[in-house]
Amino acid sequence: MNITTEEREIANELIEKFLKHKNSLPYANIGLENEYLGWVEDFHLIDHNDNKLKLDLNDNNDLFLLFVLAVVWSRTGPWENSAYFVSYLKINKKDTIDFWTNKSNIEKEEENREQSAINISDQLKGINPRKKISFRKDVFFSIHLLAKNWSQILDKLDESEKANNFEIFMEFIRSINGLGVGQKKILIKIPLILRELRCQKIYSNISGEFCCVPDARVNEAGKSLNIKIPVTSNLDNLKKSSAKIFRLFGNLYDLPLFAYEDLKNI
């Protein structure tokens, strides 16, 4: 994917602005070398005991919650909903495969989702959500499917690492019906999973070109800035979009574009 001189200059200006204002962005976890440390490194949410909410992807339950984050975030709605939902599961120890393979648990979570969203909003501090936190009814069965496929998912990650080819994992996770809305398949948030695994160095050989998320917010930023991002209608185009973003923004991934909405008026 060709990158124009104009696109390179625009990207460099956006990187400079992003790094300048990183401390005012609740999702900008930036390291000492101006690299992105990952979204789940710190949700910037704090519980009543002043514990920071974050995920350690060496832990199997936290790794599962990373996938839950991707599934929940694949729906429309503010990004804050997914962060609060994962925090709700972690705090209440509803973060295990056993919990989510039990259908009665799913029914209870669906039934109580509105009160659960209110409760976790009252419990946590650190972020001021732009809208009232809500949990969509359609995420619960998708998480059940995620749990049912968990052993295969882990096998595909291991297979990808050994083959030095994470397209194996991408194609498998893409093949599961129901991780998206209704019976749809997850697509746009697949790079989110790989990015977070790469940031925490869980696998040493994930290419950064597979780790950028061309979601609606990122695409809108690209249009506003005259950066041409391919329409992500299938897995091949997703890879092309992700690769172009990585070539422009490196180990900041899609974050400068994601932040554009918050930075444009600064």
C-alpha positions in Angstrom: 0.0 0.0 0.0 1.6 3.2 -1.2 2.0 6.1 1.3 2.1 9.6 -0.2 4.4 12.4 1.1 1.3 14.3 2.2 0.1 11.3 4.3 3.5 10.9 5.9 3.6 14.6 6.8 0.1 14.6 8.2 0.9 11.4 10.2 4.0 13.0 11.7 2.1 16.1 12.7 -0.6 14.0 14.4 2.0 11.9 16.2 3.6 15.1 17.6 0.2 16.4 18.8 -0.8 13.0 20.2 2.4 12.7 22.3 2.2 16.3 23.4 -1.3 15.7 24.9 -0.9 12.0 25.9 -1.4 12.7 29.6 -4.9 14.1 28.9 -6.1 11.0 27.0 -7.4 8.2 29.2 -6.4 5.5 26.8 -2.9 6.8 25.9 -0.6 4.5 27.8 2.8 5.6 26.4 6.1 4.1 27.4 9.5 5.8 27.9 10.4 5.4 24.2 7.1 6.9 23.1 5.7 3.4 22.3 2.1 2.3 23.0 2.0 0.0 26.0 -1.5 -1.3 25.2 -5.1 -0.4 26.1 -5.4 -3.1 28.8 -2.1 -2.0 30.4 -4.2 0.5 32.4 -7.9 1.2 31.9 -7.5 4.3 34.0 -10.3 3.1 36.2 -9.9 2.7 39.9 -12.1 0.7 42.3 -13.2 1.5 45.9 -9.9 0.2 47.2 -7.9 2.4 44.9 -6.8 -0.6 42.8 -6.1 0.1 39.1 -8.0 -2.0 36.7 -5.8 -3.6 34.1 -5.2 -7.0 32.5 -2.1 -9.2 32.8 -2.2 -11.3 29.6 0.0 -13.9 31.2 -3.0 -14.8 33.3 -5.6 -17.0 31.5 -8.6 -15.2 32.9 -7.2 -11.9 31.9 -6.4 -13.2 28.5 -10.0 -14.3 28.1 -11.1 -10.8 29.1 -9.0 -9.4 26.3 -11.1 -11.4 23.9 -14.2 -10.3 25.7 -13.1 -6.7 25.3 -12.7 -7.2 21.5 -16.2 -8.9 21.3 -18.0 -6.2 23.3 -16.1 -3.4 21.4 -17.1 -4.9 18.1 -20.6 -3.5 18.7 -21.6 0.1 18.1 -21.4 2.4 21.0 -18.8 4.4 23.1 -15.5 2.6 23.8 -16.1 3.2 27.6 -18.8 0.5 27.6 -16.3 -2.2 26.8 -13.8 -1.0 29.4 -16.5 -0.9 32.1 -17.9 -4.3 31.1 -14.5 -6.0 31.3 -13.9 -4.3 34.7 -17.3 -5.5 35.9 -16.4 -9.1 35.0 -13.0 -8.9 36.6 -14.1 -7.3 39.9 -17.0 -9.7 40.3 -14.9 -12.8 39.3 -17.0 -13.5 36.3 -14.0 -13.9 34.2 -13.6 -17.7 33.8 -14.4 -20.1 31.0 -16.5 -22.2 33.4 -18.7 -19.2 34.2 -19.4 -18.5 30.6 -20.0 -22.0 29.4 -22.9 -22.2 31.9 -26.0 -21.0 30.1 -27.9 -20.1 33.3 -25.2 -17.6 34.1 -25.7 -16.0 30.7 -29.4 -15.7 31.3 -28.9 -14.0 34.6 -26.3 -11.6 33.2 -28.6 -10.7 30.4 -31.5 -10.1 32.8 -29.5 -8.0 35.2 -27.4 -6.1 32.6 -29.0 -2.7 33.2 -28.5 -2.8 37.0 -25.0 -4.3 36.5 -24.0 -1.3 34.4 -25.4 1.1 37.0 -23.5 -0.7 39.8 -20.1 -0.7 38.1 -20.5 2.9 37.1 -21.1 3.8 40.8 -18.1 1.6 41.8 -15.4 3.0 39.6 -13.7 6.3 39.2 -11.0 7.7 37.0 -12.9 8.2 33.7 -15.8 10.5 33.0 -17.8 8.5 30.4 -19.2 10.6 27.6 -22.5 8.8 27.8 -24.2 6.6 30.4 -22.6 3.2 30.6 -24.7 0.4 29.1 -24.3 -3.3 28.4 -25.8 -4.6 25.2 -28.0 -7.7 25.5 -26.4 -9.3 22.4 -22.9 -9.6 23.8 -23.6 -12.3 26.3 -24.2 -15.2 24.0 -21.1 -14.1 22.0 -19.0 -14.4 25.1 -20.5 -17.9 25.6 -19.4 -18.9 22.1 -16.0 -17.4 22.9 -15.7 -19.6 26.0 -16.9 -22.7 24.0 -14.1 -22.2 21.5 -11.4 -21.1 24.0 -9.2 -24.2 23.8 -9.1 -24.0 20.0 -8.4 -20.3 20.2 -5.4 -20.9 22.4 -4.2 -23.8 20.1 -4.4 -21.4 17.1 -2.3 -18.8 18.9 0.3 -21.4 19.7 0.2 -22.7 16.2 0.6 -19.2 14.8 3.6 -18.5 17.0 5.3 -21.8 16.0 4.6 -21.2 12.3 5.6 -17.5 12.7 2.3 -16.7 10.9 -0.5 -15.1 12.9 -2.7 -15.1 9.9 -3.6 -18.6 11.0 -5.1 -17.2 14.2 -6.8 -14.3 12.3 -8.5 -16.7 9.9 -9.7 -18.9 12.7 -11.1 -16.2 14.9 -12.7 -14.7 11.8 -14.4 -18.1 11.0 -16.5 -18.3 14.2 -20.1 -17.3 13.6 -21.7 -15.3 16.4 -18.8 -13.3 17.9 -20.1 -10.3 16.1 -23.7 -8.9 16.1 -26.3 -11.7 15.7 -24.7 -14.5 13.7 -22.0 -12.2 12.2 -18.3 -12.8 12.6 -15.9 -10.5 14.3 -13.5 -8.6 12.0 -12.5 -5.0 12.8 -11.4 -5.8 16.3 -9.2 -8.8 15.5 -6.1 -6.5 15.4 -6.9 -5.2 18.8 -6.3 -8.7 20.2 -3.0 -9.1 18.4 -1.9 -5.6 19.4 -2.4 -6.1 23.1 -0.6 -9.5 22.9 2.3 -7.7 21.1 2.4 -4.8 23.5 2.7 -7.1 26.5 5.2 -9.3 24.7 3.1 -12.5 25.2 4.2 -13.6 21.7 7.5 -12.2 20.3 6.8 -12.6 16.7 3.5 -10.8 16.0 3.9 -8.4 13.1 2.9 -4.8 13.9 1.2 -4.7 10.5 -1.5 -7.0 11.9 -2.1 -4.8 15.0 -3.9 -1.6 14.0 -7.7 -1.3 14.3 -9.4 0.5 11.4 -12.7 1.0 13.2 -15.3 3.7 12.4 -13.6 6.3 14.6 -10.2 5.7 13.0 -11.6 5.7 9.5 -13.4 9.0 10.2 -10.1 10.5 11.3 -8.5 9.2 8.2 -11.1 10.9 6.0 -10.8 14.2 7.9 -7.0 14.2 7.5 -6.9 12.9 3.9 -5.3 9.7 4.8 -6.7 7.0 2.6 -7.5 3.8 4.6 -8.9 0.9 2.5 -12.6 0.0 3.2 -12.4 -3.0 5.6 -15.0 -5.3 4.2 -13.1 -8.6 4.6 -10.0 -10.1 6.2 -7.7 -9.2 3.3 -8.7 -5.6 3.3 -8.4 -5.5 7.1 -4.7 -6.6 6.8 -4.1 -3.9 4.2 -5.7 -1.2 6.3 -3.8 -2.3 9.4 -0.5 -2.5 7.5 -0.9 1.0 6.1 -1.7 2.5 9.6 1.3 0.7 11.1 3.6 2.0 8.4 2.4 5.6 9.2 2.3 5.4 13.0 4.6 2.5 13.9 4.4 1.4 17.5 1.7 3.9 18.3 -0.5 1.8 16.0 -3.9 3.4 15.4 -4.0 5.4 18.6 -3.1 8.8 17.1 -6.0 8.4 14.6 -8.3 7.1 17.3 -7.4 10.2 19.4 -8.0 12.7 16.6 -11.6 13.2 17.7 -10.3 14.3 21.1 -7.3 16.2 19.8 -8.8 18.2 16.9 -10.2 20.9 19.1 -7.1 21.3 21.3 
